[in-house]
Amino acid sequence: MPAAKFEIKRKCQVCGQEFIAKTIESWYCSKRCSNIAYKRRKDEEKRNQRLDEIVKSIPKHQDYIKVSEAYALFGISKDTLYRLIHKGTISHINLGTNQIRVSKEELLKLYPLRKKALAKPKSVAKLYSLEPKDCYTIGEISKKFHLEDSTVYLHIRKYSIPTRQIGNFVYVPKKEIDNLYKGMKQ
């Protein structure tokens, strides 16, 4: 990642200390804070996976659920659930020591379901027509947008734009180039 040519002052997302970012994508003041943030993200992912497994194990037809299942299903803390039980806001059944069941219907009226862990979807590969009629050559791009050939090649590599070589000509999809240089004068 190239270094910024100007100073960017940021506040570390872990320790709250102000620092000058070395790159545009710097969010932490040190390697230590970066590692702490990484560990927190991984722990959160594991926690969400455990909660999702608990939610999958709850039968759909079951009216009364355990407090731990309600925590997994709604994302409400156990203390809040017990407070609602003691106030009488939600109905419950006590089946013995540590076996309290709460009404799923009443909780649905009060709280939305917990959002699923944000799974990163796999990006779908774009389909391109690399036929010469649907493409520019490097020379055409250079003339049209007043750029050097080396700059065009650099942008093609940087943005992972597909190319096709036929003989001495390198073809690049018109759609991608037009999107890339849409703000430039032609």
Backbone as CSV, one residue per row, in Angstrom:
resi,resn,N_x,N_y,N_z,CA_x,CA_y,CA_z,C_x,C_y,C_z
1,MET,0.853,-1.170,0.000,0.000,0.000,0.000,0.896,1.229,0.000
2,PRO,0.720,2.148,-0.949,1.555,3.336,-0.994,1.253,4.272,0.161
3,ALA,2.276,4.971,0.580,2.130,5.913,1.692,1.416,7.174,1.223
4,ALA,0.683,7.789,2.122,-0.036,9.017,1.805,0.950,10.172,1.672
5,LYS,0.659,11.107,0.763,1.536,12.255,0.561,1.137,13.435,1.442
6,PHE,0.184,13.232,2.296,-0.249,14.263,3.226,-0.543,13.593,4.566
7,GLU,-0.641,14.385,5.612,-0.861,13.818,6.939,-2.348,13.570,7.185
8,ILE,-2.634,12.382,7.661,-4.003,12.026,8.014,-4.001,11.719,9.506
9,LYS,-4.680,12.555,10.286,-4.774,12.308,11.725,-6.002,11.454,11.981
10,ARG,-5.800,10.378,12.724,-6.893,9.477,13.047,-6.835,9.131,14.518
11,LYS,-7.928,8.601,14.997,-8.010,8.113,16.363,-8.047,6.587,16.289
12,CYS,-7.141,5.943,17.006,-7.047,4.482,17.000,-8.374,3.891,17.470
13,GLN,-8.880,2.907,16.734,-10.167,2.303,17.062,-10.087,1.363,18.270
14,VAL,-8.875,1.043,18.709,-8.733,0.146,19.862,-8.444,0.942,21.129
15,CYS,-7.355,1.730,21.114,-6.933,2.411,22.343,-7.409,3.868,22.420
16,GLY,-7.893,4.428,21.314,-8.405,5.797,21.323,-7.336,6.867,21.218
17,GLN,-6.100,6.471,21.006,-4.999,7.436,20.926,-4.937,8.030,19.510
18,GLU,-4.639,9.327,19.410,-4.492,9.955,18.101,-3.154,9.581,17.500
19,PHE,-3.155,9.380,16.167,-1.918,9.039,15.474,-1.991,9.560,14.049
20,ILE,-0.849,9.611,13.382,-0.801,10.016,11.982,-0.755,8.735,11.150
21,ALA,-1.762,8.558,10.297,-1.882,7.338,9.504,-0.768,7.274,8.463
22,LYS,-0.158,6.103,8.348,0.900,5.911,7.360,0.324,5.689,5.972
23,THR,-0.853,5.093,5.903,-1.534,4.881,4.627,-2.988,5.322,4.772
24,ILE,-3.681,5.346,3.668,-5.084,5.752,3.677,-5.937,4.744,4.441
25,GLU,-5.508,3.492,4.462,-6.287,2.435,5.103,-5.810,2.096,6.509
26,SER,-5.014,2.953,7.137,-4.542,2.707,8.502,-5.613,3.116,9.505
27,TRP,-5.993,2.170,10.371,-7.019,2.464,11.374,-6.518,2.263,12.790
28,TYR,-5.306,1.714,12.933,-4.767,1.420,14.257,-3.401,2.069,14.395
29,CYS,-3.077,2.484,15.618,-1.846,3.229,15.858,-0.611,2.340,15.869
30,SER,-0.773,1.039,16.123,0.387,0.163,16.222,0.011,-1.253,15.812
31,LYS,1.015,-2.079,15.677,0.814,-3.492,15.350,0.050,-4.184,16.481
32,ARG,0.338,-3.784,17.712,-0.344,-4.360,18.875,-1.851,-4.111,18.802
33,CYS,-2.242,-2.867,18.515,-3.670,-2.534,18.416,-4.320,-3.259,17.226
34,SER,-3.581,-3.393,16.147,-4.081,-4.119,14.980,-4.343,-5.580,15.335
35,ASN,-3.437,-6.191,16.079,-3.617,-7.582,16.495,-4.799,-7.736,17.445
36,ILE,-4.977,-6.769,18.337,-6.111,-6.805,19.265,-7.427,-6.731,18.486
37,ALA,-7.492,-5.831,17.503,-8.707,-5.688,16.693,-8.984,-6.962,15.902
38,TYR,-7.942,-7.578,15.364,-8.092,-8.827,14.615,-8.662,-9.923,15.524
39,LYS,-8.111,-10.040,16.731,-8.584,-11.056,17.681,-10.043,-10.801,18.057
40,ARG,-10.396,-9.534,18.248,-11.794,-9.212,18.579,-12.737,-9.618,17.447
41,ARG,-12.326,-9.339,16.192,-13.155,-9.716,15.050,-13.340,-11.228,14.987
42,LYS,-12.251,-11.977,15.177,-12.327,-13.434,15.117,-13.181,-13.991,16.252
43,ASP,-13.034,-13.440,17.461,-13.850,-13.886,18.596,-15.327,-13.616,18.335
44,GLU,-15.642,-12.465,17.759,-17.026,-12.117,17.432,-17.591,-13.085,16.391
45,GLU,-16.780,-13.444,15.402,-17.227,-14.408,14.393,-17.529,-15.762,15.026
46,LYS,-16.656,-16.223,15.934,-16.873,-17.505,16.613,-18.138,-17.453,17.464
47,ARG,-18.333,-16.338,18.180,-19.516,-16.170,19.022,-20.779,-16.237,18.168
48,ASN,-20.775,-15.532,17.034,-21.945,-15.544,16.143,-22.196,-16.929,15.573
49,GLN,-21.143,-17.683,15.276,-21.322,-19.048,14.780,-21.968,-19.931,15.847
50,ARG,-21.518,-19.788,17.095,-22.117,-20.573,18.190,-23.596,-20.219,18.347
51,LEU,-23.902,-18.926,18.308,-25.299,-18.502,18.449,-26.143,-19.016,17.284
52,ASP,-25.589,-18.993,16.064,-26.325,-19.503,14.903,-26.609,-20.997,15.036
53,GLU,-25.660,-21.756,15.593,-25.874,-23.187,15.804,-26.993,-23.424,16.816
54,ILE,-27.045,-22.607,17.873,-28.116,-22.730,18.870,-29.461,-22.418,18.226
55,VAL,-29.509,-21.371,17.404,-30.762,-20.985,16.744,-31.244,-22.104,15.824
56,LYS,-30.329,-22.757,15.108,-30.720,-23.849,14.207,-31.283,-25.043,14.967
57,SER,-30.845,-25.222,16.217,-31.311,-26.379,16.997,-32.679,-26.150,17.648
58,ILE,-33.202,-24.925,17.623,-34.501,-24.641,18.237,-35.612,-25.121,17.297
59,PRO,-36.516,-25.990,17.780,-37.639,-26.426,16.935,-38.562,-25.241,16.616
60,LYS,-39.042,-25.176,15.403,-39.879,-24.050,14.958,-41.223,-24.001,15.688
61,HIS,-41.775,-25.158,15.997,-43.100,-25.216,16.616,-43.082,-24.972,18.123
62,GLN,-41.924,-24.881,18.737,-41.804,-24.738,20.191,-42.206,-23.324,20.626
63,ASP,-43.194,-23.222,21.548,-43.701,-21.923,22.011,-42.831,-21.323,23.115
64,TYR,-42.340,-22.160,24.004,-41.510,-21.677,25.108,-40.074,-22.165,24.901
65,ILE,-39.142,-21.234,25.030,-37.735,-21.559,24.767,-36.887,-21.226,25.988
66,LYS,-35.718,-21.829,26.063,-34.791,-21.558,27.161,-34.285,-20.126,27.077
67,VAL,-33.785,-19.619,28.184,-33.232,-18.265,28.224,-32.016,-18.183,27.299
68,SER,-31.180,-19.209,27.286,-30.002,-19.198,26.417,-30.411,-19.209,24.940
69,GLU,-31.500,-19.910,24.617,-31.997,-19.920,23.241,-32.581,-18.559,22.860
70,ALA,-33.252,-17.920,23.817,-33.789,-16.573,23.557,-32.650,-15.582,23.336
71,TYR,-31.585,-15.749,24.107,-30.396,-14.897,23.922,-29.827,-15.079,22.517
72,ALA,-29.748,-16.323,22.064,-29.208,-16.604,20.735,-30.150,-16.124,19.635
73,LEU,-31.442,-16.249,19.854,-32.425,-15.911,18.828,-32.637,-14.404,18.678
74,PHE,-32.657,-13.683,19.798,-32.972,-12.260,19.766,-31.772,-11.352,20.026
75,GLY,-30.695,-11.875,20.582,-29.532,-11.047,20.881,-29.728,-10.191,22.124
76,ILE,-30.675,-10.563,22.982,-30.950,-9.832,24.217,-30.110,-10.464,25.321
77,SER,-29.540,-9.658,26.192,-28.716,-10.222,27.261,-29.594,-11.022,28.227
78,LYS,-28.964,-11.980,28.873,-29.687,-12.840,29.817,-30.213,-12.025,30.996
79,ASP,-29.451,-11.004,31.423,-29.911,-10.143,32.519,-31.210,-9.431,32.146
80,THR,-31.286,-8.946,30.906,-32.502,-8.270,30.442,-33.675,-9.243,30.429
81,LEU,-33.431,-10.462,29.976,-34.499,-11.457,29.954,-35.009,-11.751,31.364
82,TYR,-34.089,-11.937,32.308,-34.511,-12.195,33.687,-35.228,-10.986,34.278
83,ARG,-34.825,-9.777,33.929,-35.494,-8.565,34.399,-36.931,-8.527,33.858
84,LEU,-37.112,-8.879,32.570,-38.453,-8.915,31.982,-39.324,-9.973,32.671
85,ILE,-38.721,-11.078,33.039,-39.463,-12.142,33.734,-39.913,-11.655,35.106
86,HIS,-38.992,-11.028,35.865,-39.330,-10.568,37.214,-40.355,-9.438,37.188
87,LYS,-40.349,-8.592,36.157,-41.356,-7.523,36.045,-42.707,-8.063,35.598
88,GLY,-42.707,-9.246,35.003,-43.964,-9.809,34.510,-44.288,-9.366,33.096
89,THR,-43.323,-8.810,32.395,-43.538,-8.334,31.022,-43.732,-9.493,30.062
90,ILE,-43.009,-10.574,30.281,-43.169,-11.759,29.440,-43.542,-12.947,30.312
91,SER,-44.382,-13.815,29.740,-44.788,-14.997,30.499,-43.682,-16.046,30.438
92,HIS,-43.621,-16.840,31.506,-42.574,-17.850,31.595,-43.092,-19.078,32.339
93,ILE,-42.341,-20.151,32.186,-42.635,-21.390,32.902,-41.364,-21.785,33.622
94,ASN,-41.506,-22.123,34.928,-40.352,-22.569,35.699,-40.449,-24.079,35.855
95,LEU,-39.535,-24.813,35.199,-39.555,-26.273,35.238,-38.613,-26.844,36.283
96,GLY,-38.054,-25.980,37.107,-37.123,-26.434,38.134,-35.922,-25.514,38.168
97,THR,-34.891,-25.930,38.872,-33.693,-25.116,39.012,-33.024,-24.925,37.651
98,ASN,-32.780,-23.682,37.307,-32.128,-23.309,36.040,-32.850,-23.864,34.812
99,GLN,-34.162,-23.965,34.888,-34.918,-24.476,33.746,-36.112,-23.579,33.445
100,ILE,-35.858,-22.292,33.312,-36.924,-21.339,33.002,-37.106,-21.291,31.490
101,ARG,-38.370,-21.320,31.064,-38.709,-21.196,29.649,-39.518,-19.913,29.472
102,VAL,-39.218,-19.140,28.411,-39.921,-17.876,28.156,-40.712,-17.994,26.858
103,SER,-41.739,-17.168,26.755,-42.630,-17.212,25.599,-41.947,-16.593,24.376
104,LYS,-41.819,-17.392,23.338,-41.195,-16.909,22.105,-42.099,-15.879,21.421
105,GLU,-43.399,-16.086,21.457,-44.365,-15.176,20.826,-44.288,-13.769,21.428
106,GLU,-44.230,-13.691,22.751,-44.175,-12.382,23.408,-42.851,-11.679,23.125
107,LEU,-41.769,-12.435,23.063,-40.473,-11.829,22.734,-40.463,-11.316,21.298
108,LEU,-41.131,-12.048,20.393,-41.216,-11.589,19.001,-41.941,-10.252,18.891
109,LYS,-42.935,-10.046,19.750,-43.663,-8.769,19.749,-42.790,-7.623,20.259
110,LEU,-41.880,-7.933,21.193,-41.054,-6.894,21.811,-39.752,-6.609,21.058
111,TYR,-39.125,-7.659,20.515,-37.789,-7.516,19.941,-37.695,-8.136,18.553
112,PRO,-36.878,-7.555,17.690,-36.635,-8.188,16.385,-35.645,-9.348,16.555
113,LEU,-35.631,-10.246,15.595,-34.681,-11.353,15.635,-33.262,-10.820,15.459
114,ARG,-32.301,-11.530,16.031,-30.897,-11.139,15.913,-30.468,-11.272,14.460
115,LYS,-29.693,-10.298,13.996,-29.187,-10.359,12.631,-28.151,-11.461,12.544
116,LYS,-28.168,-12.145,11.438,-27.198,-13.219,11.216,-25.807,-12.632,11.100
117,ALA,-24.817,-13.442,11.391,-23.429,-13.010,11.233,-23.210,-12.655,9.772
118,LEU,-22.540,-11.554,9.558,-22.331,-11.099,8.188,-21.319,-11.999,7.493
119,ALA,-21.830,-12.905,6.716,-20.948,-13.788,5.960,-20.530,-13.060,4.691
120,LYS,-19.268,-13.144,4.392,-18.781,-12.490,3.192,-19.139,-13.365,1.996
121,PRO,-20.057,-12.869,1.158,-20.444,-13.691,0.012,-19.305,-13.738,-1.008
122,LYS,-19.193,-14.887,-1.645,-18.175,-15.006,-2.682,-18.621,-14.183,-3.875
123,SER,-17.697,-13.410,-4.396,-18.045,-12.564,-5.522,-18.222,-13.424,-6.773
124,VAL,-19.235,-13.105,-7.518,-19.525,-13.827,-8.744,-18.604,-13.276,-9.830
125,ALA,-17.979,-14.162,-10.532,-17.069,-13.733,-11.585,-17.860,-13.045,-12.692
126,LYS,-17.348,-11.884,-13.126,-18.008,-11.160,-14.204,-17.712,-11.860,-15.517
127,LEU,-18.687,-11.847,-16.376,-18.499,-12.422,-17.697,-18.238,-11.286,-18.680
128,TYR,-17.198,-11.431,-19.447,-16.815,-10.406,-20.408,-16.818,-10.999,-21.801
129,SER,-17.142,-10.156,-22.738,-16.966,-10.525,-24.129,-15.630,-9.933,-24.555
130,LEU,-14.668,-10.778,-24.835,-13.348,-10.311,-25.231,-13.158,-10.416,-26.745
131,GLU,-14.258,-10.330,-27.456,-14.176,-10.285,-28.915,-13.724,-8.882,-29.319
132,PRO,-12.940,-8.764,-30.387,-12.424,-7.459,-30.804,-13.496,-6.381,-31.002
133,LYS,-14.705,-6.769,-31.423,-15.763,-5.767,-31.633,-16.234,-5.144,-30.317
134,ASP,-16.082,-5.862,-29.171,-16.523,-5.383,-27.859,-15.383,-4.811,-27.030
135,CYS,-14.217,-4.620,-27.645,-13.036,-4.215,-26.893,-12.324,-3.032,-27.547
136,TYR,-11.519,-2.372,-26.729,-10.576,-1.368,-27.205,-9.198,-2.017,-27.257
137,THR,-8.340,-1.495,-28.124,-6.930,-1.875,-28.038,-6.270,-0.870,-27.102
138,ILE,-5.057,-1.182,-26.650,-4.340,-0.273,-25.762,-4.110,1.070,-26.455
139,GLY,-3.773,1.029,-27.730,-3.558,2.263,-28.499,-4.811,3.119,-28.575
140,GLU,-5.962,2.484,-28.785,-7.234,3.232,-28.841,-7.535,3.899,-27.503
141,ILE,-7.274,3.182,-26.421,-7.511,3.746,-25.081,-6.599,4.952,-24.864
142,SER,-5.328,4.815,-25.240,-4.357,5.906,-25.070,-4.794,7.148,-25.833
143,LYS,-5.239,6.973,-27.070,-5.675,8.121,-27.884,-6.969,8.726,-27.347
144,LYS,-7.925,7.870,-27.013,-9.239,8.348,-26.586,-9.179,9.122,-25.278
145,PHE,-8.384,8.654,-24.322,-8.355,9.271,-23.005,-7.075,10.062,-22.730
146,HIS,-6.228,10.224,-23.768,-4.989,11.017,-23.674,-4.089,10.524,-22.549
147,LEU,-3.801,9.224,-22.574,-2.946,8.601,-21.571,-1.775,7.908,-22.258
148,GLU,-0.720,7.678,-21.496,0.404,6.899,-21.992,0.028,5.415,-21.943
149,ASP,0.643,4.632,-22.825,0.384,3.188,-22.825,0.733,2.554,-21.477
150,SER,1.841,3.000,-20.900,2.275,2.416,-19.620,1.250,2.690,-18.515
151,THR,0.614,3.860,-18.560,-0.413,4.195,-17.567,-1.631,3.289,-17.736
152,VAL,-1.998,3.047,-18.982,-3.142,2.172,-19.253,-2.850,0.761,-18.732
153,TYR,-1.656,0.239,-19.037,-1.289,-1.089,-18.545,-1.298,-1.136,-17.022
154,LEU,-0.818,-0.077,-16.385,-0.781,-0.012,-14.924,-2.195,-0.085,-14.352
155,HIS,-3.123,0.662,-14.947,-4.509,0.650,-14.466,-5.170,-0.704,-14.700
156,ILE,-4.855,-1.321,-15.823,-5.426,-2.639,-16.119,-4.980,-3.653,-15.071
157,ARG,-3.708,-3.617,-14.701,-3.212,-4.528,-13.674,-3.776,-4.192,-12.301
158,LYS,-3.824,-2.889,-11.993,-4.282,-2.450,-10.671,-5.731,-2.860,-10.416
159,TYR,-6.589,-2.714,-11.429,-8.014,-2.990,-11.253,-8.419,-4.367,-11.775
160,SER,-7.444,-5.215,-12.069,-7.678,-6.600,-12.506,-8.666,-6.684,-13.663
161,ILE,-8.446,-5.876,-14.654,-9.301,-5.891,-15.848,-8.753,-6.952,-16.789
162,PRO,-9.608,-7.832,-17.291,-9.122,-8.906,-18.163,-8.679,-8.363,-19.527
163,THR,-7.731,-9.051,-20.115,-7.239,-8.666,-21.445,-7.158,-9.903,-22.319
164,ARG,-7.056,-9.666,-23.606,-6.886,-10.756,-24.568,-5.917,-10.285,-25.631
165,GLN,-4.917,-11.082,-25.924,-3.951,-10.700,-26.938,-4.204,-11.520,-28.193
166,ILE,-4.344,-10.789,-29.300,-4.476,-11.418,-30.613,-3.404,-10.783,-31.490
167,GLY,-2.419,-11.557,-31.839,-1.302,-11.033,-32.623,-0.555,-9.985,-31.824
168,ASN,-0.389,-8.783,-32.394,0.319,-7.700,-31.716,-0.602,-6.823,-30.869
169,PHE,-1.896,-7.077,-30.889,-2.847,-6.208,-30.210,-3.347,-6.833,-28.911
170,VAL,-3.489,-5.974,-27.894,-4.063,-6.386,-26.615,-5.438,-5.748,-26.517
171,TYR,-6.460,-6.575,-26.319,-7.835,-6.103,-26.269,-8.326,-6.065,-24.818
172,VAL,-9.069,-4.978,-24.502,-9.608,-4.769,-23.159,-11.092,-4.440,-23.310
173,PRO,-11.984,-5.004,-22.471,-13.423,-4.757,-22.609,-13.770,-3.263,-22.530
174,LYS,-14.563,-2.799,-23.506,-14.969,-1.382,-23.569,-15.719,-0.968,-22.306
175,LYS,-16.589,-1.847,-21.833,-17.420,-1.529,-20.667,-16.562,-1.192,-19.447
176,GLU,-15.535,-1.992,-19.196,-14.670,-1.760,-18.039,-13.852,-0.481,-18.187
177,ILE,-13.330,-0.241,-19.368,-12.518,0.961,-19.598,-13.386,2.211,-19.492
178,ASP,-14.584,2.150,-20.045,-15.482,3.314,-19.959,-15.858,3.602,-18.507
179,ASN,-16.074,2.558,-17.710,-16.356,2.759,-16.285,-15.161,3.337,-15.549
180,LEU,-13.974,2.871,-15.900,-12.756,3.310,-15.238,-12.452,4.774,-15.521
181,TYR,-12.619,5.176,-16.768,-12.248,6.539,-17.175,-13.471,7.415,-17.455
182,LYS,-14.606,7.132,-16.834,-15.832,7.861,-17.158,-15.782,9.362,-16.851
183,GLY,-14.963,9.791,-15.913,-14.883,11.213,-15.586,-13.860,11.985,-16.398
184,MET,-13.090,11.290,-17.231,-12.023,11.952,-17.992,-12.548,12.482,-19.319
185,LYS,-11.896,13.532,-19.801,-12.256,14.091,-21.112,-11.798,13.131,-22.196
186,GLN,-12.591,13.077,-23.251,-12.238,12.214,-24.361,-11.656,13.007,-25.499
